[in-house]
Amino acid sequence: MTPHPILPTFPKSIEKWWWNQACLKWPDYSEDKLLNAIRREIVEQSDRFNKTRSFDSNSYGSRDLSILSYGNFFFPRTWQAMSFVLSEAYFLRNWKVPRKGPLRILDLGSGSGASGLASLFQLRQWGVKNPISLEAWDYSGKSLATMKNLHRSCMELWPDSKVFTTRKDLTNDLPPPNKRKFDLILLGFSLNEILQESESGSRIEWMKQVLHHLKPGGFVVSMDPAGVDSCTRLQEDSFVLKQEDARINLHAPYFNGLPCPFFIQKSKYYSHEVRRITPTQTVQRINSPLHLETREVKFGFTMLSKADVVTLPRGAEHCRLVSPVRKRKGTISFIGIGSDGEEYRYELQRRDIKKEETKGVLLLQRGDVLQINGGVAGKEERQIRLPSPQSISLLFTPRIEVG
């Protein structure tokens, strides 16, 4: 286990590549005209992702402006979000790389490749030496061609890797698996788009088809936008899959194979991460008049596998942070899901805490995995009082390095 993996900033060579593609497409545009065209498209895409949830294949993934605007603005965001999730699979959840031979990855609904290419890059950064084969399936031929061009142009980032693309309408049944199954299957902000009109039963059957393509020790990593409905649906569907097939284990976001408690019992919170990221210079230039949130990424995720889950002693001593850390007049507090699947409120008295210690606790991010030492049950149900900031040990706190 690596408690505090530092993830590299988004590669500048990819940032430069995306901007150059836009400049080459519209060579007669001034920089201001190009930025304004991209900004208008970004506003439309932001509304599509966050408000209308409408993904029209005639406008999304088919137009050059759509693909290049996404690449210059949203691509780094998806890349960094998937990097957080992959780091958890690799460093905390015991996902195993094959001891020898190629590592095979399938990216479903890949678009222009943010999730799949991020996996190639991070695995090389973590010292994985296997040859890597990345297969990308998406309905947009233009997006897939863009992905292959980017992969070929930045080979220094992912040596000894290959990308194969297939244009495929994933809303239909998936093809039957062949003998060459996958070590890792990615759904990076794509599951909610692919199955947006589907009922629960159809979604479950579709995910069962996905799992047929997985090696016995492989992981399915699914990441969705941080809306209440999409995150709750993701967690509930994952739990149903586990119930209907005893061979499937639920590895994350919680512990010991236990489901998210928020769709079972009422709470003011729901299961999603809030992670600080580093916006590229291009993102900052585009965003200057838009004032969109670019320094945080919010998402929900799950991990499914037939491999055994990592086990922890059940109770309040280990938890995943699921709320903001709140500083009030006399206390610092946060909500965590313990390794027994229960929701706990952890509380520190501020009177004996130094300013530097307070700052350190406030820097915790939603999604961090903590070990609580010496906590004492409070007067309220599932309230845990902590004697000092030193009671909090960091089990898994991934961070993007400062660019």
C-alpha positions in Angstrom: 0.0 0.0 0.0 1.3 3.5 -0.9 -0.6 5.8 1.4 0.1 9.1 -0.3 0.6 8.7 -4.1 1.5 11.9 -5.8 0.1 11.9 -9.3 1.9 13.8 -12.1 0.2 16.9 -13.4 -1.4 16.7 -16.8 1.3 16.3 -19.4 2.2 19.6 -21.1 2.9 17.8 -24.4 -0.8 16.7 -24.5 -2.0 20.2 -23.6 0.1 21.6 -26.4 -1.1 18.9 -28.9 -4.8 19.7 -28.3 -4.2 23.4 -28.8 -2.2 22.9 -31.9 -4.9 20.7 -33.4 -7.4 23.6 -32.9 -5.0 26.1 -34.4 -4.4 23.8 -37.4 -8.1 23.3 -38.0 -8.8 27.1 -38.1 -5.5 28.7 -39.3 -7.3 31.9 -40.2 -8.6 32.5 -36.7 -6.9 34.9 -34.4 -6.3 33.5 -30.9 -9.2 35.6 -29.4 -11.6 34.3 -32.1 -10.5 30.7 -31.5 -10.9 31.1 -27.8 -14.3 32.6 -28.1 -15.5 29.8 -30.4 -14.2 27.2 -27.9 -15.9 29.1 -25.0 -19.3 29.0 -26.6 -19.0 25.3 -27.2 -17.7 24.7 -23.7 -20.8 26.4 -22.2 -23.0 24.1 -24.4 -21.1 21.0 -23.3 -21.2 22.0 -19.6 -24.9 22.4 -19.8 -25.2 19.0 -21.6 -23.1 17.3 -18.9 -24.6 19.0 -15.9 -28.2 20.1 -16.8 -29.9 18.6 -19.8 -28.1 15.3 -19.8 -28.8 15.1 -23.5 -26.2 13.4 -25.7 -27.1 13.8 -29.3 -24.8 11.8 -31.5 -25.3 14.3 -34.3 -23.8 17.1 -32.3 -21.6 15.4 -29.7 -18.5 13.6 -30.8 -19.2 14.3 -34.5 -18.2 17.9 -34.9 -14.6 19.1 -35.0 -15.4 22.1 -32.7 -17.0 19.7 -30.2 -14.1 17.3 -30.1 -11.4 20.0 -30.0 -13.2 22.1 -27.3 -13.6 19.0 -25.2 -9.9 18.2 -25.7 -8.7 21.6 -24.7 -11.0 22.0 -21.6 -12.6 18.8 -20.3 -10.1 16.2 -21.4 -7.5 17.1 -18.7 -10.3 17.1 -16.1 -11.4 13.5 -17.0 -7.8 12.4 -17.2 -7.1 13.6 -13.6 -10.3 12.2 -12.2 -9.6 8.7 -13.7 -6.0 9.0 -12.4 -7.3 9.3 -8.9 -9.5 6.2 -9.3 -6.8 4.1 -10.9 -4.4 5.0 -8.2 -6.9 3.6 -5.7 -7.2 0.4 -7.6 -3.4 0.0 -7.9 -2.2 1.2 -4.5 -5.1 0.4 -2.1 -7.5 -2.2 -3.6 -4.8 -4.7 -4.6 -5.5 -4.8 -8.4 -2.8 -7.0 -9.8 -0.8 -6.4 -13.0 -0.1 -9.7 -14.9 3.3 -11.1 -13.8 4.3 -11.5 -17.4 2.9 -10.9 -20.9 0.7 -8.0 -22.0 -1.7 -6.0 -19.9 -5.0 -5.6 -21.7 -7.3 -2.6 -21.1 -10.8 -2.0 -22.5 -12.1 1.6 -22.5 -15.9 1.6 -23.1 -17.4 4.9 -24.4 -13.8 6.1 -24.7 -14.5 9.3 -26.7 -11.1 10.8 -27.5 -9.3 8.7 -24.9 -8.9 10.7 -21.7 -9.5 7.7 -19.4 -7.7 5.1 -21.5 -4.6 7.2 -22.2 -4.5 8.3 -18.6 -4.2 4.7 -17.6 -1.3 4.1 -20.0 0.5 7.1 -18.7 0.0 6.4 -15.0 0.9 2.7 -15.3 4.2 3.7 -16.9 4.7 6.3 -14.1 4.2 3.6 -11.5 6.8 1.4 -13.0 4.7 -1.2 -14.8 6.9 -2.7 -17.5 4.4 -5.0 -19.3 3.5 -4.3 -22.9 0.0 -2.6 -22.8 -2.8 -3.1 -25.3 -5.6 -0.5 -25.0 -8.9 -1.2 -26.9 -11.3 1.7 -27.2 -15.0 1.3 -28.2 -17.1 4.3 -29.0 -19.8 5.4 -31.4 -17.8 8.4 -32.7 -15.4 7.5 -35.4 -13.9 11.1 -35.3 -13.2 10.8 -31.6 -11.5 7.4 -32.0 -9.4 8.7 -34.8 -8.4 11.7 -32.6 -7.4 9.2 -29.9 -5.2 7.2 -32.2 -3.5 10.4 -33.5 -2.8 11.6 -29.9 -1.4 8.3 -28.9 0.9 8.2 -31.9 2.0 11.8 -31.4 3.0 11.4 -27.7 4.5 7.9 -27.7 7.2 9.0 -25.2 4.4 9.1 -22.5 3.4 5.5 -22.9 6.2 3.4 -24.5 5.5 -0.2 -25.6 1.8 0.4 -25.8 -0.7 -0.1 -28.6 -4.2 1.4 -29.2 -6.9 -0.4 -31.1 -10.2 1.3 -31.8 -13.7 0.0 -32.7 -16.6 2.1 -33.7 -19.5 0.6 -31.8 -23.0 1.6 -30.6 -22.7 0.5 -27.0 -26.4 1.0 -26.2 -26.9 -2.4 -27.9 -25.7 -5.7 -26.6 -22.0 -6.1 -26.4 -20.2 -8.7 -28.5 -19.6 -12.0 -26.8 -16.1 -12.2 -25.2 -13.3 -14.1 -26.8 -10.4 -15.9 -25.1 -8.4 -12.7 -24.7 -10.2 -11.1 -21.8 -9.2 -7.8 -20.1 -7.2 -7.0 -16.9 -8.9 -3.6 -16.6 -12.2 -2.3 -18.0 -12.8 1.5 -17.8 -16.1 3.4 -17.9 -14.9 7.0 -17.5 -18.0 9.3 -17.3 -19.5 7.2 -20.0 -21.9 4.7 -18.3 -24.5 7.4 -17.6 -24.4 8.4 -21.3 -24.5 5.0 -22.7 -27.4 3.8 -20.6 -29.2 7.1 -19.9 -32.6 5.9 -21.0 -32.3 2.4 -19.6 -34.3 0.9 -16.7 -32.5 -0.7 -13.8 -33.0 -4.3 -15.1 -31.5 -3.4 -18.5 -28.5 -1.6 -16.9 -27.8 -4.7 -14.8 -27.9 -7.0 -17.8 -25.6 -4.7 -19.7 -23.1 -4.6 -16.9 -23.2 -8.4 -16.7 -22.1 -8.5 -20.3 -19.2 -6.1 -19.5 -18.1 -8.5 -16.7 -18.0 -11.4 -19.1 -15.1 -9.6 -20.8 -13.1 -9.5 -17.6 -10.2 -11.8 -16.4 -10.8 -13.5 -13.1 -8.4 -11.0 -11.3 -9.4 -8.0 -13.5 -11.2 -4.9 -12.3 -14.1 -2.9 -13.8 -13.7 0.7 -12.9 -16.8 2.9 -13.4 -16.8 6.6 -12.9 -19.8 8.9 -13.2 -20.5 12.6 -12.7 -21.3 13.7 -9.2 -25.0 14.2 -9.5 -27.1 12.7 -6.7 -29.2 10.5 -9.2 -26.2 9.2 -11.2 -24.1 8.4 -8.2 -26.9 6.7 -6.3 -27.8 4.7 -9.4 -24.2 3.7 -9.9 -23.9 2.4 -6.3 -27.3 0.7 -6.3 -26.6 -1.1 -9.6 -23.2 -2.3 -8.3 -24.9 -3.7 -5.2 -27.5 -5.5 -7.2 -24.8 -7.0 -9.5 -23.1 -8.4 -6.4 -26.3 -9.8 -5.0 -27.2 -11.5 -8.3 -23.8 -13.1 -8.8 -22.0 -14.3 -5.7 -18.7 -14.4 -7.7 -18.6 -10.6 -8.0 -17.1 -8.5 -5.3 -17.6 -4.8 -4.6 -14.1 -3.4 -4.0 -14.8 0.3 -3.7 -15.6 3.0 -2.7 -16.1 1.4 0.7 -14.6 -1.6 2.5 -14.9 -5.3 3.1 -17.3 -5.7 0.0 -20.0 -3.6 1.7 -22.3 -1.4 -0.3 -22.8 2.3 -0.2 -25.2 3.0 2.8 -26.7 6.2 1.2 -29.2 4.5 -1.1 -30.3 2.2 1.8 -30.8 4.7 4.5 -31.6 8.5 4.4 -28.7 10.9 4.7 -27.8 14.4 3.7 -24.8 13.1 1.9 -24.3 10.8 -1.1 -21.3 8.8 -2.4 -18.9 11.0 -4.4 -15.4 12.3 -4.4 -14.3 16.0 -4.4 -10.7 16.1 -5.5 -8.4 19.1 -6.1 -6.8 19.2 -9.5 -4.4 21.4 -11.4 -5.9 23.2 -14.4 -3.7 23.6 -17.4 -2.7 27.0 -18.7 -5.0 26.5 -21.7 -7.9 25.7 -19.4 -7.3 28.9 -17.4 -7.2 31.0 -20.6 -10.4 29.5 -21.9 -12.1 29.8 -18.5 -11.0 33.4 -17.7 -14.4 35.0 -18.6 -16.5 31.8 -17.9 -15.7 31.4 -14.2 -16.4 27.6 -14.3 -15.0 25.4 -11.5 -11.6 24.2 -12.7 -9.7 23.5 -9.5 -11.9 20.6 -8.3 -13.3 17.5 -9.9 -16.3 15.8 -8.5 -17.3 12.2 -9.4 -18.7 9.0 -8.1 -17.1 5.6 -8.8 -17.2 1.9 -8.1 -14.8 -1.1 -8.6 -16.1 -4.6 -9.4 -14.0 -7.8 -9.6 -14.1 -11.5 -9.0 -10.9 -11.1 -7.0 -11.0 -11.1 -3.2 -11.5 -7.7 -1.5 -8.9 -6.2 0.8 -10.2 -6.7 4.3 -10.1 -4.3 7.3 -11.3 -4.8 10.9 -14.9 -3.7 11.0 -15.8 -0.6 12.9 -15.3 3.1 13.1 -11.5 2.9 13.2 -11.2 3.0 9.4 -13.3 5.3 7.3 -13.7 7.1 4.0 -14.3 10.8 4.2 -17.7 11.6 2.6 -18.3 15.2 3.7 -16.6 18.5 3.8 -14.4 19.0 6.9 -16.2 21.7 8.9 -14.7 24.2 11.3 -17.1 25.5 13.8 -16.7 27.7 16.9 -15.5 24.9 19.1 -15.0 21.9 16.9 -13.7 20.4 13.7 -15.9 17.6 12.3 -16.5 15.4 9.3 -18.6 12.4 8.3 -17.0 9.1 7.3 -18.2 5.6 6.3 -16.6 3.1 8.5 -15.3 -0.3 7.5 -18.5 -1.8 8.9 -20.5 0.2 6.3 -22.0 2.6 8.9 -22.0 6.4 8.8 -20.0 8.1 11.6 -19.5 11.7 12.7 -15.9 12.3 13.8 -15.2 15.4 16.0 -12.2 17.2 17.4 -12.3 19.9 20.1 -10.5 23.0 18.8 -9.4 24.4 22.1 -6.1 22.5 22.3 -5.3 22.4 18.6 -2.6 24.5 17.0 -3.3 26.5 13.9 -1.0 24.4 11.8 -2.8 21.2 13.0 -6.1 22.8 12.2 -4.9 23.6 8.7 -3.7 20.1 8.2 -7.1 18.6 9.1 -8.9 21.1 6.9 -6.7 20.0 3.9 -8.3 16.5 3.9 -10.3 15.9 0.8 -13.6 14.1 0.3 -12.6 10.5 -0.6 -9.5 10.3 1.6 -9.2 7.0 3.5 -8.3 7.4 7.2 -7.4 5.4 10.3 -8.8 6.7 13.6 -6.7 6.0 16.7 -8.0 6.4 20.2 -11.5 7.6 19.2 -14.1 7.5 22.0 -17.9 7.1 21.5 -19.7 10.4 22.1 -23.2 11.0 23.5 -24.9 10.9 20.1 -25.4 7.8 18.1 -22.3 7.0 15.9 -20.5 10.0 17.2 -16.7 9.5 17.6 -14.7 12.1 19.6 -11.0 12.3 18.7 -8.4 13.3 21.4 -6.1 15.1 19.0 -5.2 15.6 15.3 -2.6 12.9 15.8 -5.5 10.5 16.2 -5.9 10.7 12.4 -3.6 8.5 10.3 -3.7 8.8 6.5 -4.2 5.4 4.8 -4.9 6.7 1.3 -4.7 10.4 0.3 -3.8 10.7 -3.4 -2.9 14.2 -4.6 -2.0 15.8 -7.9 1.4 17.4 -7.7 1.6 21.2 -7.9 2.4 22.2 -11.5 
